[in-house]
Amino acid sequence: MTASRRFTEVAAALAAGLFLVSWGVLHTGWYDENEIVDIPVYERYGNAIESGAMPYRDVRPEYPPGALPAFALPALLSDDEEGFRDAFEWLMAACGVAVVLFAAVALAGLGASRARTAAALALVAAFPLLLGSVVLTRFDLYPAALVAGALAALVHRRDRLGFGVLGAAVVVKLYPAMLVPLAAAYVWRRRGRREALVCLGVTAGVVVLAFLPFLLVAPDGVAHSVGRQLSRPLQLESLGAALYLAAHHLVGIDVEMRSGHGSQNLHATGTAVAAVLLSLVQLAVLAWIWLRRPGTAEELMRWSAAALVAFVALGKVLSPQFLIWLVPVVPLVAGLRGLRASALLAGCLVLTQLWFPSRYWDLARELDPLPSALVLARDLTLVALLVALLARSSRNEPSL
């Protein structure tokens, strides 16, 4: 039975409260220990912008222009390092609440049952406790909230609004671009080619408007920002690196950690080739997903989840905060497939917290066997999640 509007509203309010409780718990106990933070980098960007520096010309952030408000607003609202962190955390908490509320709106548009609505919102709200303190110190809830809002709009057939918000998400972090082909196919099948092209034009317009001023003033800085992301080597936590580490511990191949591009990366014979091959596999899987051409809102949600999981699981870079990208989408997938996917996502979150941040430097500096095994287990669980989303349903499987 489809959940009533009243039930969904109450569930959304309770889930928002649960998220804020989870957020508060992250400041206590073991969650508050051994943090590895990016906030000082954000503060440097924010303070420079507040002082009048032109982004990409005078200061070179490695993120797209849409990310700049996440750095500038806390700088404007604070006077010192502690104040910046407090303002940044409040901003991200607001984004987290937005993720919860947009997920509820999407579930209402999908006609989800009470049980499905409650289960999905519970996972979305409580995920900070499963993933840990990295949620506090990265700005990934900001693009995640925009992705959740875009999907909610598309589910409710507010297509142009959805594409506009999706464009805004792309200019915060580039990963939401993985959803654009699916969203375009969804509109094309429902409303025809002309409307799909108009929607694509809306997304393109938002992206151009965000990038154009900086391209005119500092084209080299923008190119450096994009090139820095695309040229990254095989990062230590990626699936390819995890397999190399397994071979290192099992058969003794020589590997070493080298820092660069803002991360710790694995270097060994063939790792450059492995990074290229992994990227090719990633692109091939994404292309196959994009060709699914979803015709219903449920199909859009499933294939959107699959595209994001493929992008994360098969990339040459896999930072812990990337799992935040999956939270607004995977729990909303329908049926037993959705239950399996949600359980696997929860497993990925917990497996990540078991080594990050507490054992991260044991992994990076010493290539310790325990965190190496946990990283491999997490990465293989992500692959299992991808398979669960891609696999065909049994004809006798109940839809829930």
MILUM-372380 format. One line per 5 residues: number of its first residue (from 0); their letters; for each residue x negated, y, z negated of C-alpha. Coordinates in pm, 1 decimal. Example, Ala and Ser with C-alpha at 12.3 -4.5 7.8 and 13.67 -1.06 7.14 Angstrom:
% residues 2
0	as	-1230.0 -450.0 -780.0 ~ -1367.0 -106.0 -714.0 .
% end
This chain:
% residues 400
0	mtasr	0.0 0.0 0.0 ~ -133.0 342.5 96.3 ~ -229.7 557.0 -201.4 ~ 6.7 847.7 -262.3 ~ -115.3 1204.6 -236.3 .
5	rftev	-75.2 1243.1 -611.4 ~ -283.2 932.2 -680.0 ~ -559.4 1050.3 -446.7 ~ -567.7 1394.2 -607.8 ~ -596.3 1247.1 -957.3 .
10	aaala	-858.6 996.9 -843.0 ~ -1058.4 1276.1 -677.4 ~ -1048.1 1489.5 -993.0 ~ -1157.6 1197.0 -1210.5 ~ -1433.6 1106.1 -965.0 .
15	aglfl	-1561.0 1464.5 -961.0 ~ -1573.7 1453.4 -1340.3 ~ -1756.4 1119.5 -1330.3 ~ -2010.3 1265.9 -1090.7 ~ -2080.3 1557.1 -1326.2 .
20	vswgv	-2114.8 1316.9 -1619.6 ~ -2357.5 1109.0 -1412.5 ~ -2547.3 1426.6 -1326.7 ~ -2577.0 1513.2 -1695.0 ~ -2695.9 1163.0 -1789.4 .
25	lhtgw	-2983.8 1198.9 -1541.6 ~ -3133.7 1452.5 -1783.3 ~ -3160.3 1196.8 -2065.4 ~ -3351.5 880.5 -2155.8 ~ -3569.3 709.2 -1897.2 .
30	ydene	-3409.3 912.1 -1617.5 ~ -3595.2 1217.6 -1747.8 ~ -3938.0 1050.5 -1741.8 ~ -4209.1 1035.6 -1473.7 ~ -4028.7 1265.1 -1230.9 .
35	ivdip	-4175.4 1324.8 -885.8 ~ -4032.9 1653.5 -765.9 ~ -4023.2 1864.2 -448.6 ~ -3874.0 2165.7 -626.0 ~ -4206.1 2360.1 -645.2 .
40	vyery	-4226.7 2343.3 -264.4 ~ -3869.3 2473.1 -236.9 ~ -3949.7 2747.3 -487.9 ~ -4249.2 2859.2 -282.7 ~ -4031.4 2887.2 27.2 .
45	gnaie	-3755.0 3063.4 -165.3 ~ -3983.1 3315.4 -333.7 ~ -4148.4 3398.5 -2.7 ~ -3810.7 3459.4 162.5 ~ -3696.6 3671.0 -132.9 .
50	sgamp	-4011.9 3880.3 -93.7 ~ -3932.3 3951.8 269.3 ~ -4132.0 3684.5 447.8 ~ -3994.3 3570.6 783.0 ~ -3939.9 3193.1 786.2 .
55	yrdvr	-4148.0 3006.4 1046.3 ~ -4365.3 3315.3 1102.7 ~ -4491.7 3424.1 760.7 ~ -4407.6 3100.5 579.1 ~ -4367.3 2765.8 754.8 .
60	peypp	-4101.0 2541.5 602.3 ~ -4094.3 2189.1 741.0 ~ -3713.1 2187.0 748.0 ~ -3459.9 2330.5 997.8 ~ -3313.6 2680.8 946.8 .
65	galpa	-2994.0 2555.1 784.0 ~ -3196.8 2430.9 488.0 ~ -3319.4 2780.2 399.8 ~ -3018.1 2876.7 179.2 ~ -3103.4 2584.9 -51.4 .
70	falpa	-3435.3 2756.1 -120.0 ~ -3342.3 3122.6 -99.3 ~ -3029.5 3118.6 -319.7 ~ -3201.2 2970.7 -629.4 ~ -3485.8 3220.7 -582.5 .
75	llsdd	-3239.3 3510.4 -573.2 ~ -3062.3 3379.9 -884.7 ~ -3373.0 3322.6 -1098.7 ~ -3685.5 3492.8 -1228.5 ~ -3913.3 3202.0 -1313.5 .
80	eegfr	-3984.7 2836.2 -1243.6 ~ -3737.6 2704.7 -1501.0 ~ -3465.3 2936.6 -1376.5 ~ -3525.3 2828.5 -1018.5 ~ -3487.8 2463.8 -1110.5 .
85	dafew	-3168.6 2529.7 -1307.0 ~ -3015.4 2726.0 -1018.8 ~ -3123.8 2461.8 -767.3 ~ -2972.3 2181.6 -975.0 ~ -2642.1 2365.3 -1013.8 .
90	lmaac	-2631.9 2419.5 -638.3 ~ -2694.6 2049.2 -573.4 ~ -2436.9 1949.8 -836.6 ~ -2181.0 2160.6 -650.6 ~ -2277.2 1982.5 -328.2 .
95	gvavv	-2233.2 1649.1 -504.3 ~ -1883.6 1742.3 -617.6 ~ -1809.6 1845.9 -258.4 ~ -1923.2 1501.7 -138.2 ~ -1676.4 1338.2 -379.0 .
100	lfaav	-1386.1 1563.0 -278.5 ~ -1448.7 1529.2 94.7 ~ -1468.6 1151.9 53.7 ~ -1125.3 1163.3 -111.6 ~ -987.9 1372.2 175.1 .
105	alagl	-1127.5 1123.9 427.4 ~ -979.7 827.3 239.7 ~ -639.9 998.5 242.0 ~ -666.7 1045.6 616.8 ~ -761.9 679.5 658.2 .
110	gasra	-450.0 573.9 469.1 ~ -659.4 388.3 211.3 ~ -490.7 185.8 -59.8 ~ -514.3 271.8 -428.4 ~ -771.7 -1.0 -490.7 .
115	rtaaa	-986.8 105.1 -196.0 ~ -965.0 472.3 -291.3 ~ -1057.9 407.3 -653.6 ~ -1347.1 173.4 -568.8 ~ -1495.2 398.9 -301.6 .
120	lalva	-1476.7 714.9 -511.6 ~ -1622.5 535.0 -812.9 ~ -1934.1 440.7 -616.0 ~ -1967.9 786.3 -460.3 ~ -1933.2 949.5 -803.1 .
125	afpll	-2160.5 716.0 -1000.4 ~ -2437.7 672.5 -743.6 ~ -2677.7 914.6 -922.8 ~ -2700.7 664.8 -1210.4 ~ -2794.4 390.5 -963.6 .
130	lgsvv	-3053.4 590.6 -767.9 ~ -3204.6 798.1 -1047.8 ~ -3370.2 1135.1 -1089.9 ~ -3463.9 1181.8 -724.0 ~ -3105.6 1306.2 -679.0 .
135	ltrfd	-3185.8 1608.5 -897.2 ~ -3501.8 1715.3 -720.1 ~ -3420.7 1695.4 -348.3 ~ -3172.6 1899.1 -144.8 ~ -3021.3 1603.2 43.9 .
140	lypaa	-2680.8 1639.7 -121.8 ~ -2644.3 1960.3 80.8 ~ -2644.8 1794.7 426.5 ~ -2459.1 1494.8 279.5 ~ -2174.2 1724.5 174.6 .
145	lvaga	-2156.4 1870.1 526.0 ~ -2150.8 1521.2 679.5 ~ -1871.0 1422.0 441.8 ~ -1679.4 1736.3 535.3 ~ -1726.4 1676.9 907.0 .
150	laalv	-1600.8 1318.1 885.5 ~ -1303.7 1426.1 671.4 ~ -1208.9 1682.8 936.3 ~ -1242.9 1427.9 1217.9 ~ -1033.1 1170.8 1030.5 .
155	hrrdr	-759.4 1433.6 999.0 ~ -795.3 1515.7 1371.2 ~ -936.6 1861.3 1310.9 ~ -1187.8 1783.3 1581.8 ~ -1336.6 2123.0 1659.6 .
160	lgfgv	-1374.1 2202.3 1290.7 ~ -1539.3 1864.9 1238.5 ~ -1787.7 1924.9 1519.4 ~ -1866.2 2271.1 1386.7 ~ -1942.4 2134.2 1041.4 .
165	lgaav	-2141.8 1850.4 1196.8 ~ -2349.8 2108.9 1382.0 ~ -2411.1 2287.5 1052.9 ~ -2526.5 1956.8 902.2 ~ -2770.7 1903.1 1189.2 .
170	vvkly	-2937.6 2238.7 1126.5 ~ -2986.3 2154.2 758.8 ~ -3149.8 1816.3 826.4 ~ -3167.5 1657.8 1167.1 ~ -3033.8 1312.9 1071.4 .
175	pamlv	-2659.4 1398.5 1117.7 ~ -2732.2 1419.0 1491.6 ~ -2702.8 1038.9 1483.5 ~ -2326.9 1083.5 1442.8 ~ -2268.7 1322.2 1733.4 .
180	plaaa	-2242.0 1057.2 2011.1 ~ -1992.9 854.3 1804.3 ~ -1782.7 1157.7 1720.1 ~ -1779.9 1262.7 2086.2 ~ -1669.9 915.8 2198.4 .
185	yvwrr	-1398.5 916.7 1930.1 ~ -1253.4 1245.4 2057.9 ~ -1293.9 1141.8 2422.9 ~ -1088.5 824.3 2371.0 ~ -815.8 1006.9 2181.7 .
190	rgrre	-793.3 1338.6 2360.9 ~ -988.2 1306.7 2684.5 ~ -1316.8 1419.7 2834.2 ~ -1241.6 1791.9 2835.9 ~ -1177.7 1811.4 2461.1 .
195	alvcl	-1484.4 1599.0 2389.7 ~ -1699.8 1838.1 2593.0 ~ -1547.9 2137.2 2413.9 ~ -1628.6 1975.6 2078.9 ~ -1985.2 1904.3 2189.0 .
200	gvtag	-2008.6 2268.2 2291.6 ~ -1903.6 2371.9 1940.9 ~ -2180.9 2161.5 1785.3 ~ -2435.8 2287.9 2037.0 ~ -2326.4 2645.9 1971.9 .
205	vvvla	-2378.1 2613.6 1598.0 ~ -2723.3 2460.7 1649.3 ~ -2827.2 2730.3 1897.9 ~ -2703.0 3012.7 1674.5 ~ -2902.3 2872.8 1381.1 .
210	flpfl	-3226.7 2817.7 1569.8 ~ -3224.7 3103.0 1823.0 ~ -3329.1 3394.9 1595.2 ~ -3629.0 3200.8 1469.1 ~ -3718.9 3073.2 1816.7 .
215	lvapd	-3727.2 3432.8 1936.4 ~ -3941.1 3556.1 1646.2 ~ -4160.5 3254.3 1569.9 ~ -4138.2 2981.3 1836.8 ~ -4467.5 2825.8 1725.6 .
220	gvahs	-4344.9 2796.5 1368.2 ~ -4021.5 2625.1 1471.8 ~ -4214.5 2389.2 1701.5 ~ -4451.5 2311.0 1415.5 ~ -4158.0 2229.9 1186.0 .
225	vgrql	-3997.4 1988.3 1433.8 ~ -4328.5 1840.1 1547.6 ~ -4438.1 1773.3 1190.2 ~ -4134.8 1552.4 1137.1 ~ -4159.1 1366.3 1467.8 .
230	srplq	-4533.0 1298.9 1441.6 ~ -4535.0 1139.1 1098.3 ~ -4726.0 808.5 1067.1 ~ -4605.2 482.9 909.4 ~ -4492.2 593.5 565.7 .
235	leslg	-4565.3 373.2 265.1 ~ -4202.3 288.0 185.4 ~ -4084.6 205.3 537.6 ~ -3995.0 -146.2 647.1 ~ -4305.4 -169.3 864.4 .
240	aalyl	-4533.3 -64.5 578.6 ~ -4357.3 -301.3 336.8 ~ -4426.6 -593.1 570.6 ~ -4792.0 -490.0 596.4 ~ -4814.0 -474.4 216.7 .
245	aahhl	-4661.9 -821.9 192.9 ~ -4926.6 -951.9 434.3 ~ -5193.4 -771.4 229.4 ~ -5089.9 -950.4 -89.2 ~ -5021.1 -1289.4 70.9 .
250	vgidv	-5307.2 -1328.4 320.1 ~ -5542.2 -1045.9 230.0 ~ -5531.0 -815.6 533.9 ~ -5705.3 -483.9 476.7 ~ -5477.1 -183.2 420.6 .
255	emrsg	-5521.0 157.5 262.4 ~ -5309.6 453.4 164.4 ~ -5373.0 789.2 328.5 ~ -5189.0 1106.6 236.2 ~ -5067.0 1339.0 507.6 .
260	hgsqn	-4756.5 1501.9 656.1 ~ -4626.1 1552.9 302.4 ~ -4616.3 1182.3 215.3 ~ -4827.9 876.8 141.0 ~ -4876.0 659.1 446.5 .
265	lhatg	-5016.4 313.4 514.9 ~ -5317.8 270.4 737.0 ~ -5442.1 -59.3 874.8 ~ -5520.8 -218.9 1207.8 ~ -5211.6 -184.6 1422.6 .
270	tavaa	-5005.1 43.9 1198.4 ~ -4984.2 312.7 1467.0 ~ -4851.7 53.7 1711.5 ~ -4613.7 -79.1 1443.8 ~ -4474.5 271.4 1389.5 .
275	vllsl	-4406.2 306.6 1763.0 ~ -4246.6 -38.7 1787.6 ~ -4028.5 25.4 1483.0 ~ -3912.6 354.7 1634.9 ~ -3827.6 177.7 1961.6 .
280	vqlav	-3623.5 -83.6 1774.9 ~ -3450.6 196.4 1585.5 ~ -3359.9 376.4 1908.5 ~ -3240.0 54.0 2072.9 ~ -3010.3 -30.1 1780.3 .
285	lawiw	-2879.5 325.5 1768.4 ~ -2810.0 320.8 2142.9 ~ -2616.2 -3.6 2102.5 ~ -2412.2 149.6 1819.2 ~ -2342.4 466.1 2018.6 .
290	lrrpg	-2198.9 251.8 2299.3 ~ -1929.7 112.0 2065.3 ~ -1706.3 412.8 2146.4 ~ -1480.7 420.1 1836.6 ~ -1114.3 476.4 1913.6 .
295	taeel	-972.6 489.5 1561.1 ~ -1071.6 669.8 1243.9 ~ -1161.3 339.2 1076.2 ~ -1391.3 250.1 1365.8 ~ -1548.8 595.5 1349.2 .
300	mrwsa	-1625.5 544.6 980.2 ~ -1771.0 197.6 1033.0 ~ -1994.6 291.7 1323.9 ~ -2100.1 617.8 1159.8 ~ -2212.4 418.1 857.2 .
305	aalva	-2395.4 174.1 1085.0 ~ -2573.0 454.9 1271.7 ~ -2696.6 618.3 951.5 ~ -2808.8 285.2 803.8 ~ -2995.1 198.2 1125.2 .
310	fvalg	-3165.3 537.9 1124.9 ~ -3275.4 495.4 763.6 ~ -3360.9 123.8 759.3 ~ -3554.7 111.4 1085.7 ~ -3737.1 442.4 1073.2 .
315	kvlsp	-4111.9 482.8 1033.7 ~ -4039.1 706.5 734.0 ~ -3812.6 599.3 448.1 ~ -3817.3 825.9 145.2 ~ -3599.2 744.8 -160.4 .
320	qfliw	-3375.2 1046.8 -103.2 ~ -3273.3 911.5 238.7 ~ -3035.3 677.4 57.7 ~ -2831.6 982.8 -43.2 ~ -2737.7 1017.2 324.9 .
325	lvpvv	-2552.7 684.4 311.8 ~ -2340.1 756.9 5.3 ~ -2062.0 967.0 167.1 ~ -2004.8 712.9 446.1 ~ -2080.0 348.7 359.6 .
330	plvag	-1833.4 320.8 65.3 ~ -1552.2 444.4 291.7 ~ -1577.0 149.1 532.6 ~ -1262.5 -65.1 522.2 ~ -1193.8 -425.7 424.4 .
335	lrglr	-1420.7 -701.2 300.2 ~ -1688.7 -559.9 529.4 ~ -1669.4 -239.0 329.5 ~ -1689.7 -424.0 -2.5 ~ -1997.3 -615.3 112.2 .
340	asall	-2153.8 -298.0 246.9 ~ -2085.4 -107.3 -75.0 ~ -2233.4 -388.0 -285.5 ~ -2545.3 -394.9 -67.9 ~ -2575.1 -15.4 -85.5 .
345	agclv	-2551.7 -31.5 -465.8 ~ -2826.3 -293.4 -459.0 ~ -3045.4 -66.0 -244.8 ~ -2997.3 221.6 -487.5 ~ -3087.5 11.0 -792.3 .
350	ltqlw	-3387.2 -150.8 -621.0 ~ -3516.4 196.0 -537.4 ~ -3483.0 317.9 -895.3 ~ -3676.1 13.9 -1020.7 ~ -3994.7 149.1 -863.5 .
355	fpsry	-3929.1 518.6 -796.8 ~ -4047.4 728.5 -965.7 ~ -4180.4 512.7 -1252.3 ~ -4400.5 281.3 -1044.3 ~ -4453.7 496.2 -737.6 .
360	wdlar	-4813.5 589.7 -809.3 ~ -4894.7 227.4 -890.6 ~ -4776.4 155.3 -538.6 ~ -4945.0 449.8 -369.4 ~ -5281.8 443.9 -545.5 .
365	eldpl	-5326.2 76.5 -627.7 ~ -5089.7 -100.3 -382.7 ~ -4964.2 -288.2 -687.9 ~ -4781.5 -617.5 -606.8 ~ -4467.0 -547.1 -815.8 .
370	psalv	-4360.5 -216.7 -658.4 ~ -4470.2 -355.9 -320.3 ~ -4228.0 -645.5 -366.9 ~ -3950.8 -412.0 -483.2 ~ -3995.7 -187.1 -179.3 .
375	lardl	-3978.8 -488.7 51.5 ~ -3668.5 -617.1 -128.3 ~ -3502.1 -274.5 -92.3 ~ -3591.0 -247.8 276.2 ~ -3466.6 -600.0 353.3 .
380	tlval	-3144.5 -523.5 163.5 ~ -3099.6 -220.1 388.9 ~ -3139.5 -447.8 690.6 ~ -2878.5 -682.4 539.1 ~ -2649.7 -379.7 496.5 .
385	lvall	-2695.8 -294.7 863.5 ~ -2613.9 -653.2 963.6 ~ -2300.4 -647.4 745.1 ~ -2180.7 -334.6 925.6 ~ -2261.4 -468.0 1272.5 .
390	arssr	-2130.6 -824.4 1233.1 ~ -1795.0 -917.9 1379.4 ~ -1512.6 -983.7 1135.4 ~ -1365.4 -1329.7 1105.3 ~ -1014.1 -1352.1 1249.6 .
395	nepsl	-889.5 -1495.1 920.4 ~ -1055.3 -1229.0 707.1 ~ -803.6 -1015.1 517.2 ~ -824.4 -643.1 584.3 ~ -760.6 -531.9 222.0 .
% end
